[in-house]
Amino acid sequence: MRAIIILLTFLTIGSINAQSSYEKGMGKAFELWGNKKSDEAINLFERIAKAEKDNWLPYYYAAQIHITTTFGSKDAEAIESRLKKAQDYLNEAKTLSKENAEILIMEALLNTAYVAYKPSEYAMTLSPKVEQLYRKVKVLEPKNPRGILYHAEWKMGSARFFGNDPKAFCPEVEKAILYFENESHDTPFYPQWGKNEVKRVQKNCKG
Amino acid sequence: MKLTLTIAFISLLLSVNAQTTINGNVTDPSGIPIPGANVYLEGTYDGGSTAENGSFSFNSSETGEQTLLISFLSFETYTLVADVATMKDLKIMLREDVNSLGSVVLNAGTFSAGDNSKAAVLSPMDIVTTAGAAGDYIGAFQTLPGTSNVAEDGRLFVRGGEANEANIYIDGLRVFQPFTATTNNIPTRGRFSPFLFKGTNFSTGGYSAEYGDALSSVLSLNTIDEPDQEKTDLSIINVGLGVGNTQKWKKNSISVNAFYLNLKPYQEIISQRVDWIKPYESLSGETVYRHAFKKGLLKVYGGLNYTDFNLIQEDINVAEGVNFALKNRNTYLNTSYKGSLGNDWDIATGTSFANDYNDIKIEDTDVNGEENSFHFKLKLRKRFSNRFKLNFGAEQFVNTFSEKAEVPDFGTFRSTFDNNSTAAFTEANVFFNKKFAMQIGVRGVHNTLLDYTKISPRASLAYKTSPKSQISLAYGDFYQAPQQEILKYDETLEPEKSSHYILNYLYQNDKRTFRAEGYYKSYDDLIKYNTNTPEFNSLYTNEGEGYAAGLDIFWRDNKSIKNLEYWVSYSYLDTKRNYKNFPTKATPNFAAKHNLSLVTKYWIEDWKSLVSGTYNFASGRPYNDPNQSVFQNQKAKAFNSLNFSWAYLLSQQKILYFSVSNVLGFDNVFNYQYASTPNIDGNFARRTIRPNADRFFIVGFFWTISDNKTDNQLDNL
């Protein structure tokens, strides 16, 4: 009897271990990312993604790190190989979770990164795609704060390009702030980032 | 007993948590450590990243046989299946991913314009925003090196070749009549509208075994796979009206566009050197339907074109001129499927069909011609690895031609032929490493009309000499059946033949590209005849021959000056041939020794304007003066043209467009026509062949209507 209890305990511990290794791994990956060890974080997210098999989140974050790393970079070869890899990760994520607004937002950011990197080549061809992605996000999740915020920023950018007033989209930013306040998810590690970007976007609304 | 159990459990616990250390070192092929590579056991959380010196070490509680994976950007993923216990002090060398940026490309002879090609020197945008091209898809290619400026014709003349030595393909399938019907000295245009295409491959020589029946050049166009959005495009220009619409639903999309062109109002304002009775009028429409299957994409492209004009052509032998009237109707259908068959097999297949009907009236002579052409192609590709790919396929061409000429006082002449040919090709693509690649192929063709079978080898090599530069070589034999005008009178000839030898140097560095290509091309078995033009009783032989040698230089810089993009093309061409009715070997009229193009595009942010200027220069082209004893030894004066265009964005979706060709009004001369008989002084009189008008003006308004307000037609101008 006692043996059975011990055995059960072990099994439970085992399953708890399994549960927490995902959380531990994800936690560790975020920690690496926080400590500016981006590539190690990507590697860990990739390992988790490969081990979990049906979870889109680690792929999503691996892609996000690649994309954000290219902002401000000047190394053409690095930018292109990172964005290509990021697209691969997002494609994997999409096969695991279809019609997912968060993944589409990330894809819009990925295309924005291409436009930022070589506007002469990509602005004309990818702009309609970015717009289309944000529109789809609004259909899927009308109250997604990241979708609202980044779409507003994108539209501010093109308004400025065409000599229009970017402030026209400031009410959208206000909406995003409100949705950020109300955001909550049950799934651990579900994307909740973006609140800190509001200030940067709001700079367009001053003066 | 209790104790034994506890011990058993403890040892079980220990064994569960027993850790094996996995360690080793990761380097690239030259032994340089790779830091930051991802090393892990597949399906577990156990792994780590390599350190600065390429070393890694991590613990795992896994036992027995496991899969160790090592991945890193721009390298192939490494897999090791072994017992975990043996994974110690591993020395792992990663192979470079030959598909990554920075790999060598097989590009001798080729200009790519597309999103994905690593050797792309032009983007699709460039092709259509070039001043002077006036929205003609072909016009922009005439600013690339290797082409000769033959402004009175409008087609592509590549490296000393005639225009009919260049073939055009859409989605891998032959386009039989790519140009609008026209007559002597009235330049033609491509039939298709630019905005249906995304990628382009323009080969000026040494092309793949997939393509045949072209001595000089292959231009391959790919239609858009998936349009970004639903939209309606309206274009109102001074010579016509256009409308386009794109719809998307589920896995389908369809794009339709129509264009009506009428030069009458324009020619009433701007005087022309040609005496038009009925100015050029045409109606054209195109449709592309696409359907995405789970593992492939089906595209159906259809084009219809109707052209009508009537004019009096000046002629030195006929004082009052020659009346020429033409009605042309062209239907083109192209269905292609591209997809994956699994297991690294890919398939590309399709058919194209063209019906071309001409009703020509030259004075009192009536010529009615009809041509039906059909092309079927099946191509398979097996990817054995990133480094070795094999293509093979077969194609069938069926061509029937019939013509009826009614000449008053002489009667009716009929000519018909069926020109069918079958071809098979195979090509292997080998990457020895990231720096060195080779493509080798062979093509066999059998023609039933002329009853010949020809085998042509093709090969190209490329070697990366530094991270920014590479050299490549290409060789190939090319055969082409004689043209329709010959085939209708003689069906016993051999095909014409050319061989290409190409050496290419490419330097690419952050928005700057330098490309130099030297070539030698030999021509054999060219068709000769003993009359001024091919006639039913002429004597035809394959005894012609010739050569072309030259150097093509291309320089593009998008960096040095902010908001300015420009490219310069220069071609040097030395060519002579003895063909048609030439008495000796000579340089033909279409071949200028020096060709130069400068294309500039400047974005003026404050004005929301894209301003573009193109300058074309061609040295004087040779012509024959029968008053001289030496054949074809005269040279016309040099050709100069400065073209300008200005696109102004009224708002994000409305564009005002203005363009003018030959702004400075250079008085260009293409050629001379000499009288067929001498006058009383014993001299042959001549007339100058000049452009129909010195300048051409376009004023247009382009409006895109879509839910998404960011798209416009700037990329179509």
Interface residues (C-beta under 8 A of the other chain):
Chain A: R2 A3 I6 L7 F10 S21 G25 D39 E40 I42 N43 L44 E46 R47 I48 K50 A51 K53 A76 E77 E80 S81 R82 K85 S120 E121 M124 T125 S127 P128 K129 E131 Q132 R135 S158 F162 G163
Chain B: K2 L5 F9 L12 L13 G36 A37 N38 Y40 E42 G43 T44 Y45 G47 G48 S49 L69 S71 L73 S74 S100 L101 G102 D115 S123 P124 M125 D228 Q229 D510 N558 E565 K608 L649 S651 Q652 D707 N708 K709 T710 D711 L714 D715
